[in-house]
Amino acid sequence: MPSLTHRQILTVLTGLMLGMLVAALSQTIVATALPTIVGELGGQEQLSWVVSATLLASTASTPVWGKLSDLYGRKIMFQSAIGIFLVASLASGFAQNMGQLIGFRAVQGLGVGGLMALSQAIIGDVVSPRERGRYQGYIGSVFGLSTVAGPLLGGFLVEHLSWRWTFWAGIPIGIAALIVTERVLKLPFPRTRHAIDWLGAFFIVASVSSLLLVLSLGGKEFAWNSGWTYGLGAAALIMLALAVWQERRAAEPIMPPHLFANHTFVITSLAGFIVGVAMFGAIIFLPQYLQIVKGESPTASGLLTLPLMVGLLATSIGSGRAITRTGRYKIFPVIGLLVAAVGLGLMSLLTVDTSLVLAGLYMFVTGAGIGMVMQVLVLATQNAVEHKDLGVATSGATFFRSLGGAMGVAVFGALLTHRLRDTIPAELAKAGVPASQLRGGGPKLGTPAQISSLPEPIHTAVITGFADALQTTFLAAVPFAILGFIVILFLREHPLRRGHSPSDAENIATALETAVDPDADLGYDADAQDRSPTTPSGR
């Protein structure tokens, strides 16, 4: 059975990583521009939607992208996601009011959902599970780079050009990804007729969107104990029930019910959800600690999270190579979640006086734990399903992790807000601040710059109270990491496959060889393959 060379795989990875990079940057690069955007377009009360619209659209659309790629081919769907992303990015930069920007960001989120899910599915197409570990570090590097480079690039563009360039900066990278994938990604795919389960897609998207609206806006735009919360919650449950009913009867379900009979898919999805709650829900507050408590600029806070990324990359690359060498993978998420629990526990010790070196060490430990978990869960999922379900299974794993992240941000955000109502007034009282300044639960927190300009002793009291509240938030994430550890213990470790079916591997290797060496005369006619009814499936 022929296998792909390291060079051939890297040609594919180049295009996929460019696509993932532009999607990841779209979140981190815009964050530093939000205050400037509000200053020009207005709509402070709608600011959260600039982020929430993208998160909602990307998460809700992920299962649909996975199924469409199983039906119509990974390449065309990946390129469609790039196209949607590019058009929406261009339009976002030209937005004239907050409503337009939010709408364009929602469309951009559709592209992000496809790029994130399909890039990992395509890796599953061209690399066998046994060999896939050695390439995990490359994928992890994309997220590390976007986390550090996003705020740096965003701050530079806002300061020297315009906030609009934070949306346009990713367009050249997206175009490069489009060109590279067109050039090197030549996965043969048979042309057959399919019936898309649009009704099932609608029910799934409606259910997820209703839930995400509650998580994103609850406690901000409306109270948790309100008609909006109960109404959207009821809508989420009703749409979920209708989705289950529709998926059980559809010929081509968006989320095939038989996947939930797959033990590995269920365990990895549940673990991914829990890990998403713990990791994303807690780590999202690290920049606030660095900017508000330590007084660092947005750019500097991005650089100071580098230890987290270094830890993540080190263990991601190391565990990936070990998996390729030994074929064993379960041990890594087991150890990783314990290490992450320790890291989160250490971060709950962060105070106003904690040195940046010590804070960096805590971040490194947490990142090291995460690096042993995320990609391994996707690997285990892909190894346990049939190739015809590779796209929907991969997107399902991504979907549950993203959903967990959204829930974590909401839950820990609400916890942080609740704690601030106690910690800041308590610290102000200790400082002897007159009771009149405690009206309404203490001074309203503004931007990090506004907080840093507060007079003493109010400033010290506020940042001390904020650090105390963050301690509770990080500590609350520890039980979720431990729960994820317990869930992973039930994962059954299956031997990692060393390759695809002979027909898949031969067609993929031949197509890629043509991409790498265009002068080679291999007698391969892609158009003829597409037209032939007997073409082996390359899905």
ABEGO torsion letter per residue (X at the ends): XBBBBAAAAAAAAAAAAAAAAAAAAAAAAAAAAAAAAAAAAEGAAAAAAAAAAAAAAAAAAAAAAAAAAAAAEAAAAAAAAAAAAAAAAAAAAABABAAAAAAAAAAAAAAAAAAAAAAAAAAAAABBAAAAAAAAAAAAAAAAAAAAAAAAAAAAAAAABBAAAAAAAAAAAAAAAAAAAAAABBBBBBBBBBBBBAAAAAAAAAAAAAAAAAAAABGAABBABBAAAAAAAAAAAAAAAAAAAAAAABABBABBAAAAABAAAAAAAAAAAAAAAAAAAAAAAAAAAAAAAAGBBAAAAAAAAAAAAAAAAAAAAAAAAAAAAAGBAAAAAAAAAAAAAAAAAAAAABBAABBAAAAAAAAAAAAAAAAAAAAAAAAAAAAABBAAAAAAAAAAAAAAAAAAAAAAAAAAAAAAAAAAAAAAAAAAAAAGBBAAAABGGEBBBBBAAAAAABBOAAAAAAAAAAAAAAAAAAAAAAAAAAAAAAAAAABBBBBBBABBBAAAAAAAAAAAAAAABAABBAGBBAAAAAABAABBBAX
